[in-house]
Amino acid sequence: AASRDGPQSYEELFAKLDANKDGKVDVAELRAGLAAMGIKSGKGAAQKIISSGDKDQDEGLDFAEFSKYLKEHEKKLKLTFKSLDKNNDGRIDHLQIRHSLADLGLDITQEEAEKILQSIDVDGTMTVDWNEWREHFLFNPATNLQEIIRYWKHSTVLDIGESLAIPDEFTEEEKTSGLWWKQLSAGAMAGAVSRTGTAPLDRMKVFMQVHATKSNKISLVGGFKQMLKEGGVTSLWRGNGINVLKIAPETAIKFMAYEQFKKLLASEPGSVKTHERFMAGSLAGATAQTAIYPMEVLKTRLTLRKTGQYSGMFDCAKKILKKEGVKAFYKGYIPNILGIIPYAGIDLAIYESLKNLWLSKYAKDTANPGILVLLGCGTISSSCGQVASYPLALIRTRMQAQASVEGSKQTSMSQIAKMILEKEGFFGLYRGILPNFMKVIPAVSISYVVYENMRYSLGIQKR
């Protein structure tokens, strides 16, 4: 029966919405029409519907475009409805909503689930059937609950150049459709461009971490002058090649390991609780770091190298092997792994709190906070995570650089920490944090812009 009243009801709808009867529905008509029918639509919803259905770019939908948009949209809604309706009884209740959100890593209370239901539920049965679902979402460009959640999934696309971030997570649908590898490549590309863009600041940070002391204060300007004098403009990008190279293997290993750890740690199959997700993420981070750690050491050595010291990556690796043996490639490994836990923990905790704060304050008519809010929350949370784990990162870099600092003895992690505290006090542990903070905003902005453009060009997202 549905197919028979389908097109006809579309026609009625179209006639209702096309107020000036010019055979076209434009944004203003759609907005007014939806309001008149009592359909709540979020900010910018009408614009989004028109632009995604408008094939001939004439700023309005004719009947063919209108019905095509609704048909495709309805198909998506049907899929979502089916994926939420786990027991296939044609209804969604609050338990199913809670379950689906839990799968995506959002633990909500029964009240919150009921609130979501009430907003969709027309006949007061506290369950939602397909018709109610269709009515509610037909003119709502957010095709599903997953979109709402996807806005708020802590994105690891923002590359701040510290590779401690939690792995990206994909829904089942993204995994089966093969979208995940496109997302990962878009993320890797974004990381590569943003690291290259902020490499001089990163090099400055490593320099200060290793060489700055109380007596040998290196100012930003002075430091850059020294670098330019020693090796010209290109020297500012030393160590960047390997920094970019290590993104791809690290991302891939992290993602694969994360999937495995999630399966291992889930107390009940199919749903992963927040703390299990955190554990799996940290373990995956640690696995990836262990696998690519020699590249981290190479990066530090290449960043600090003097002109003519190494002819390239392989030359550097060969010389370290010959002079210092295999062990040199795992120097600073312990503070590095220790740094993952406070970083990831604080990052996630702060992100969750900022998210909940925003949702409780502003999420009356839309769950989409807009990109600035999301970038803001992500940037604040990862910067806080960095502050917490920075001393460990500094000790790690010193240990990685040990042989390239003249006359240095091989010292352990605790000895280095003690030395720094004795000689330079507590703030000695934060040498180089200024250039580190300076690169956060440009790094986030560059990686976000590149990521979005990559998603369009790889066809993950339609403009």
LOTIDO-660357 format. One record per residue: residue in three letters; x, z, y of N, C-alpha, C in turn. Coordinates in pm, whole numbers, plus 50000, padded with zeros to 5 digits. Layout:
<zators>
ALAXZYXZYXZY...
</zators>
This chain:
<zators>
ALA500835000049879500005000050000500875000050126ALA501995006950112502815008850233503204995450294SER503544985750204504014973050260502904966150339ARG501654968450294500574961750364500354967550505ASP500304981250514500094986450651501394986950730GLY502544984850662503804985050736503774976450861PRO503884963250842503974954350957502814956051055GLN501614958150997500464959351087500624971351180SER501044982651122501204994351208502334992051309TYR503334984351269504384980951365503774973051482GLU502864963851445502234955751550501464964551648GLU500684973851590499914982951675500854990851765LEU501904995951706502875003651782503444995251896PHE503814983051861504444974251958503484971652075ALA502214968952039501204966352143501054978552233LYS501084990352171500935002752247502095004652344LEU503295001352297504485004152378504704993552486ASP504294981052457504554970152550503544970752664ALA503824979352762502824982352864502494970252953ASN503524962752994503234951453083502954938553007LYS502824939552874502434928252788503294915652809ASP504604917852826505444905852840506124902452707GLY505594908452599506144905452467507494911852441LYS507824921652526509114928152512508974942952544VAL509644951452467509634965652501511004969052558ASP511034974052682512344977852737512484993152736VAL513614997852785513915012152776512835020552843ALA512445016452965511475024553039510155025352964GLU509685013852911508415013652838508505022452713LEU509615021452644509775029252522509745044052555ARG510465047652662510515061752700509115066952734ALA508425059152818507095063452861506125063752742GLY506215053352658505305052452543505475063952447LEU506725067252419506985078152324506475091352381ALA506695093252512506215105652574504695106352566ALA504025094952591502565094652588502045097752447MET502775093352346502335096052208502735110052162GLY503395117252251503795130952216504975131552122ILE505755120652119506935120852032508125125652114LYS508705136552069509865141852142511075133452107SER511745128152206512995121152173514095126952260GLY515285127552203516395133752275516825125252393LYS517755130952472518265123652587518945110852540GLY518645099752604519345087352569518855080852440ALA517815086652378517355081152251516785067152270ALA515965065452374515325052452397516395041752417GLN517395045052497518465035552524519165031652395LYS519405041852310520125039452185519325030152093ILE518015032552087517155024452000517165009952049ILE516975008152180516924994552234518264987652209SER519374994452240520644987152228521004984352083SER520584993151989520954989851851520044979251791GLY518834977251848517954966951793518024953751867ASP518624954151986518564942552076519634932252038LYS519254922351958520234912751908520574902052012ASP519594897952094519904886952187520314892152325GLN520604905252331521144911252454520294908552577ASP518944909252564518144906852685517514919852736GLU518154931052701517734944252752516344948652705GLY515814942252602514514946752551514354941852408LEU513364947352337513144942852200511874934352194ASP512004922152139510764914952111510234919851976PHE509074914551932508454920451814509354919451690ALA510034907851676510884906151557512004916551555GLU512654918351671513744928151679513214942251655PHE512044944851714511434958051705511144961651559SER510514952251486510124955751349511364956051259LYS512364947851291513584948051210514294961451226TYR514374966051351515024978951376514314989951297LEU512974990051308512235000851242512374999951090LYS512354987751038512484986250892513814991950844GLU514904988050915516224992750871516345007750887HIS515795012450998515865026751028515095034450920GLU513945028950882513115035750783513835036250648LYS514575025650618515315025550492516335037050489LYS517035038750603518005049650610517325063150595LEU516155064350662515435077050657515015080150514LYS514595069750443514135071550306515285076950220LEU516475071050240517645075650164517955090250192THR517925093650320518215107550357517175116850297PHE515925112650307514845120950254515085123450106LYS515435112550036515675113749891516865123049864SER517895121849948519075130149918518795144949946LEU517835147650036517505161650063516525167049959ASP515665158149911514625162349817515235162949677LYS515945174249652516755174749531515905174849402ASN514705180849407513935181349282512895170049272ASN512995160449365512145148449359510645151049353ASP510175161549425508715163649422508065157749547GLY508845149949623508265143449741508105152649860ARG508645164649850508565173949964509925180549987ILE510165184150111511405191350139511025205350185ASP511615215650124511315229250173512595235250233HIS512465247750282513615253150357514835255250268LEU514595257850140515735259650049516555246750038GLN515825235550029516535222850016517305219550142ILE516725223150256517445220650382518705229150385ARG518565241850345519745250550346520825245350252HIS520395240750134521345235450037522115223650091SER521365214350151522025202250199523005205550309LEU522635215250393523555218950500524765226050442ALA524535234050338525655241150277526645231150217ASP526115220350159527015210050105527925204550213LEU527415204450335528215198850445529005209750516GLY528945221850460529785232350517529135240250628LEU527795239650636527125247550740526245257850672ASP526605270550686525755280750626524745285050730ILE523445282850703522455287350801521515297350736THR520865305450819519975315650764518635309350729GLN517815317150656516495311950619515675309150745GLU515825318050844515035315950968515405302651033GLU516715299951039517145287551104516615275351028ALA516655276350894516145265250813514665263350839GLU513955274750853512505273750877512235267751015LYS513095271151110512935265451244513055250251241ILE514055245551168514255231051156513005224851095LEU512485231650990511295226450922510105225851014GLN509895236951088508715237451175508715226151276SER509915222351320509955211851422509515198451364ILE509585196851229509215184051169507825184851106ASP507485197051062506285199150982505025198551067VAL504155189051036502955187151120501785195651070ASP501595195650937500365201950887500505216850854GLY501645222750892501775237250876501935242050732THR502345232950641502465237450502503855243450476MET504715243150577506105247650564506915239250463THR506365227450428507215217750359506995204550431VAL507925195650418507815182950489507685171850386ASP506655163650398506565152350306507105139850375TRP507135128850302507755116750354507105111950482ASN505765112750491505115107750612505515115750735GLU505575129150718505965137450833507415134350873TRP508235132850770509655129850795509785116750871ARG509005106750826509085093650887508585094251031GLU507445101151052506905102451187507945108651280HIS508575119251229509465126951316510705119051354PHE511265111851254512565105751280512515091051314LEU511305085051309511235070651328511795066551465PHE511465074451565511965070951699513075080251742ASN513725086151643514805095151677516075088551623PRO516965084051710518075076051659519005083851566ALA518945097351569519745104851472519065103051338THR519665094951250518935091451129518775103251037ASN519575113551051519445123850950520105136750996LEU519855147150919520475160050947521985158750942GLN522445149650852523885148650840524545144650972GLU523815136451050524435132451177524625144251268ILE523605152951267523685164851353524915172851313ILE525095173751181526205181851134527515174851156ARG527475161651143528725154351158529285156251298TYR528385157451396528885159951532529785172151529TRP529335182051451529975195051462531005197851356LYS531215188151266532245190451166533555191151239HIS534375201051208535625202351282536475190151252SER536575181451350537255168851323538755171051327THR539445164751232540905166351234541535153651288VAL540705145651353541205133151407542095135951527LEU541825147151593542585150151714543995153851672ASP544915144951698546255147351650547065153951760ILE547445166351737548215173151842549685172651804GLY549965164951697551365163251661551875174251570GLU551145185451559551525195551462550725191951339SER551385191251223550625185851111550025196851026LEU549395206551091548875217651012547375216750994ALA546765206251049545305206051055544645206150917ILE543395210450918542585211050797542195196750761PRO542115193650632541815179750594540405175450637ASP540235162550654538925157250687538035157950566GLU536745159350592535835160450480534835149150486PHE534475143850371533545132650372532325135950288THR531185130650330529975132750252530045123750129GLU529205126950030529195119049906528995104249938GLU528075102050034527705088350070528935080750122GLU529755087650204530935081050258531955078250147LYS532015087550050532975085649942532585073749856THR531295072649824530905061749735530965048249806SER530695048149937530685035250005532095030850045GLY533095039350018534455035550050534755036650199LEU533835043050273534085044750417535255054150442TRP535475063350348536455073850374537845068250403TRP538255057750327539635053250351539735046350486LYS538625040150531538655034150665538795045150770GLN538035056250748538125067350844539545072850846LEU540135074250726541495079650719542485070350789SER542295057050769543255048050835543065048250985ALA541805049451029541565050251174542245062851229GLY542125073851154542745086451197544255085451201ALA544835078751100546295077451094546805069051210MET546055058351239546445049651349546395057451481ALA545325065351497545175073251619546345082951633GLY546705089151521547835098551524549115091551563ALA549315079451508550555072151535550685069051684VAL549585064151743549655060451885549825072751972SER549085083551937549155095252025550525102052013ARG551125102051894552455107951881553495099851958THR553335086651951554295078252023554155080552174GLY552905081852218552665083952362553225097052413THR553235107252327553675120452377555035124252320ALA555745114352258557035117452195558065124052288PRO558205119252414559215125652499558965140652515LEU557695144752527557395159052540557705166252410ASP557455159452300557715165652170559215167752153ARG559985157652195561445158752183561955170252270MET561355171352388561725182152480561445195752416LYS560295196652348559915209352284560965213152179VAL561325203452093562285206351985563625210452045PHE564015203352152565255206652220565265220952268MET564155224952333564085238552388564025248852276GLN563315245352167563235254852055564625257751999VAL565465247551997566765249251931567855253752029HIS567875247752148569025250152236568795259752352ALA567525262352387567335270652506567555285352472THR568315292052558568475306652543568385312552681LYS568485325852688568395332252819569475327052913SER570685325852857571805321752944571775306652968ASN571205299352870571205284752883569775280152906LYS569275282853025567875279253052567775264053069ILE566825258052998566645243653015565295241753085SER565335235853204564045233353269563565219653222LEU562255217153241561715204353198562455192753262VAL562565193153395563195182153466564655180853425GLY565335192253421566745192353384566945186753243GLY566065190953154566165186553015566025171453003PHE565035166053073564835151553067566035144153128LYS566575149953238567745143653301568895142853203GLN569105154253133570205154953034570025144152927MET568785143052876568505133452770568755119152817LEU568285116352939568445102752993569925099553011LYS570675109753059572105107553083572825104852951GLU572385112252847573085111652718572755098852641GLY571485093852655571165082552570570225072252629GLY569995073052759569095063152820567635065652786VAL566785056952835565335059052823564895059552677THR565485050752595564995050252455565275063352382SER566245071052430566565083452360565395093352365LEU564465091252459563315100352467562425099052344TRP562565087652274561705085452157562445088052025ARG563585095052033564295097751908563455106251814GLY563475102551686562705110351588561245106251581ASN560825097151670559405093451669559045084751549GLY560005076051510559725066951398559275074351274ILE560045084651239559705091851116558485100751137ASN558305105151259557125113351290555845105451266VAL555915092451297554765083651277554645079951129LEU555805077451066555805073450925555175083850835LYS555375096550870554925106850776553425109250782ILE552725103350882551275105750892550535100750768ALA550835088150729550035082250621550165089750488PRO551415091950439551485099150311550875113150321GLU551095119750435550575133350447549055133550444THR548435124250519546965123750523546425121050384ALA547035111450315546525107750183546645119350084ILE547825125850082548025136849987547065148250020LYS546925150950150546055162050192544625159650146PHE544165147450165542785144150129542565145349978MET543475139449899543335139949753543385154549705ALA544365161949755544525175749710543295184049747TYR542775181449865541595189049912540415187149818GLU540195174549777539085171849685539275179649555GLN540515179949504540775187049378540605202149395PHE541175207749502541065222249523539625226549542LYS538835217949609537425221549628536735223049493LYS537015213549403536405214349269536855227049197LEU538135230149209538675241849139538095254949191LEU537935255549324537575268449385536085270949398ALA535285260349383533845262049406533275271549301SER532575282149349532035291849254530875285749176GLU530085277149244529075269749169529305255049198PRO529225246649094529555232549115528605226249217GLY529185217349300528325210149394528175216549529SER528355229949539528275235649675529485244349700VAL530125241849813531365248849845531085257949965LYS531385270749949531125279950060532235278950163THR531955284350283532905282550392534295288050358HIS534345300150300535685305750274536415297950165GLU535645292350069536285284249965536835271350026ARG536075266350123536495254250192537795256950270PHE537845268550332539035272250408540245273450315MET540045280350203541125281950105541605268250056ALA540635259650019540985246449966541755238550071GLY541305239650197541965232550306543385237150326SER543585250350324544935255650345545845251550231LEU545325252250107546145248549991546495233649996ALA545515225550039545765211050047546825208450153GLY546725215650265547725214350372549095217850318ALA549165228850243550445233450189551015223150090THR550135217350009550585207349910551195195349981ALA550465190550083550945178650154552275181650223GLN552355193650285553585197350355554755198150259THR554505203450139555575204750041556095190950003ALA555165181749983555565168349940556345161050047ILE555955162650173556645154550274557635162750357TYR557925175050313558765183650395560135177850430PRO560815170950335562105164950373561985155850495MET560835149350511560655140850629560595149250756GLU560065161450744560025170450861561455173850904VAL562295176750804563685180250835564385168350901LEU564155156350843564755144350902564285142551045LYS563005145151068562465143151203563205152251302THR563385164951264564065174151355565505169651381ARG566205165751274567605161551291567695148951377LEU566765139451352566825126851427566445129251573THR565535138751595565115141851732566285147651811LEU567075155951743568155162851813569465154951815ARG569495143251746570785136551728571395131951859LYS572705131651859573405126351976573555111351956THR573835104352065573975089852056575045086251952GLY574675077151864575645072451765575855081451645GLN575145092951642575385102251530574875096551397TYR573665091451397573125085051276572655071151315SER572845061351223572395047951260570905046351232GLY570335055351155568885054351129568465065051030MET567245063750983566665073750894567475075550767PHE567815064050700568475064950570569885070250585ASP570525065950694571875070650722571845085850739CYS570845090550812570705104950838570505112350705ALA569595107050620569315113550491570585113850406LYS571325102550405572545101650325573575112050370LYS573745113050503574755122250554574395136750524ILE573105140150537572705153950509572955157050360LEU572595147550274572785149550129574255151850098LYS575095143550156576515144150125577125157250174LYS576785160750299577405172450360576795185650312GLU575465185750298574815198750279574035200050149GLY573855188950078573155189649950571635189149967VAL570975188949852569515187349851568805198949921LYS569435210849911568765222749965568445221450113ALA569285213850184569105212450329567735206650363PHE567185198650270565905192150299564715201850291TYR564975213950244563855223650241564135235750328LYS565045233950424565305245150515564105247450606GLY563775260050626562645263150715561305261450647TYR561355259150515560115256550441559185268750443ILE559775280650428558925292550417558155295450547PRO558865296050664558065298250786557025287250808ASN557345275250762556405264050778555115266650701ILE555265270650574554085273150490553335285550541LEU554095295650583553435307750635552615304550759GLY553095294650835552405291250960551045284850939ILE550845278950819549585271850796548395281250802ILE548555293250742547395302150730546895307150866PRO547785313150951547235317551081546715305751163TYR547415294451153546985283051234545585278551193ALA545425275551064544135270451018543045280851034GLY543385293451006542365304051013541845305851154ILE542775307051249542375309451388541675297151444ASP542225285451411541635272951457540165272251415LEU539915274351286538545273351234537645284151292ALA538175296551297537335307651343536905305251488ILE537855301151572537525299151714536585287251729TYR536835276751650535965264951659534535268651622GLU534385276051511533045280151468532365288451576SER533105297851638532475306451738532055298351860LEU532935289151905532585280852021531375272351989LYS531345267151865530235258651824528925266551827ASN528955278451766527725286351762527275290551901LEU528255293451985527925297052123527195285452190TRP527755273552174527135261752237525745259352182LEU525635259852049524345256851987523285266952029SER523695279852039522675289852073522255288452219LYS523185283852304522855282652447522135269852482TYR522645258452429522185245652484521415236852387ALA521425240452258520855230852163519335231952155LYS518675230352268517205230952264516665217452217ASP517095206752283516465193952251517405184352178THR518665188152166519555179052094520655187252029ALA521125182251916522235189351852523545182451887ASN523435171151958524655163951990525215168952122PRO526345175952117526865182352236527565172752330GLY527725160252287528455151252376529935152852350ILE530645142152372532005141552324532925151252396LEU532675153752525533585162652597533555176652542VAL532335181352510532215194852455532965195752323LEU532775185652238533445185852107534955185652122LEU535445176652209536895175852228537405188952286GLY536615194452379537005207152441537135218252337CYS536115219652253536135230152151537315228052056GLY537515215552015538605212651922539965215651983THR540105212052110541395213952176541685228852195ILE540655236252240540855250752262541205257452130SER540425254152025540645261351900542025258151842SER542445245351850543745242751788544885248051875SER544665248752007545715254652090545875269452060CYS544745276352036544845290552002545565292251868GLY545235283351774545915283951645547415281951662GLN547765273051754549185270451777549905282351836VAL549245289051932549875300751994550205310851885ALA549285312551791549475322551686550625318751594SER550735305751563551755302351463553035297051527TYR553095296951661554245290951728555595297351693PRO555695310851692556985316751656557475311851520LEU556565310351425556975305451293557475291051302ALA556795283151387557205269151404558595268551467LEU558845277751561560135277851629561245281351529ILE560995291451446561995295551348562235284051249ARG561135277451210561255266151118562185255451176THR561945251851305562755241351366564225245651374ARG564465258351407565855263151413566535261951278MET565775265351173566375264851039566645250250998GLN565715241451035565905227351001567125221751073ALA567385227051191568445221351275569785228151251GLN569795238351162570975247051153572315239851154ALA572455230051068573785223851057574155215751180SER573125211751259573475203351374573745211851498VAL573595225051487573995233651598575425238151566GLU576315235751662577745238051634577995252551591GLY578855253951493579335267151453578255276751407SER577165271251352576095280551314576275284851170LYS576035297651146576055302451008574675299250949GLN574585298750817573275297050755572555310450758THR571515311250836570835324150847569425323050791SER568905334450748567565334250689566525335650800MET565295334250758564175334850852564145348150928SER564305359250854564185372250922565385374651014GLN566565369650972567735371351059567545363851191ILE567015351651181566805343751304565825350951394ALA564735355951336563725362851416564345374951485LYS565165382551409565775394551465566715390851579MET567495380251555568455375851655567755371951785ILE566685364151771565975359551890565405371651966LEU564785380851891564175392551957565245400952027GLU566375402951962567445411152024567995404652149LYS568305391552137568975384852248568025381152360GLU566785376852325565955370752428564595377452444GLY564355387552363563075394352375561935386052315PHE560745391452327559565385452263559345370952307PHE559585368152435559275354652484560225344152429GLY561355348752376562265339452311561605332052196LEU560585338452139559895332052027558975320752073TYR558795319852205557895309452257558635298852337ARG559945297352313560705286952382560075273352354GLY559905265052459559415251452436557895250552428ILE557205261752455555745260852441555135253352561LEU555875252952673555335245952790555175230952764PRO556265223952722556045209652692555035207752579ASN554975217652489554025216752379552595216452431PHE552315225452529550965225652585550705213552672MET551775208752739551575197152826551145184952747LYS551565184552618551225172352545549845173152479VAL549225184952478547945186352407546875176852462ILE546655177352595545545169452648545795154352636PRO547005149452677547215135052654547125131352506ALA547645139952417547615136452274546185135452224VAL545365145252263543965145052218543245132852275SER543465130152403542745119052465543155105852402ILE544465103852385544915091152328544355089652187SER544485100352105544075098651966542575096351957TYR541815102552047540365100452041540005086052077VAL540585080952184540265067252228540645057152119VAL541855058852064542305049451960541405050551838TYR541065062851801540225064951682538875057851698GLU538255059751814536945053451836537065038251828ASN538085032751893538235018151890538535013051751MET539325020551676539625016551539538355016651455ARG537485026551481536255027351402535375015151428TYR535355010751553534564998651581535194986651513SER536534985451525537134973151472537144972951320LEU537104984751256537044985051108535604984751061GLY534654984351158533264983351120532664996251066ILE533285007851099532695020551053531485023651141GLN531595019651265530545023151360530195010751442LYS528915009251468528474997851552528445002651696ARG528814993751785528744997651928527304998551973
</zators>
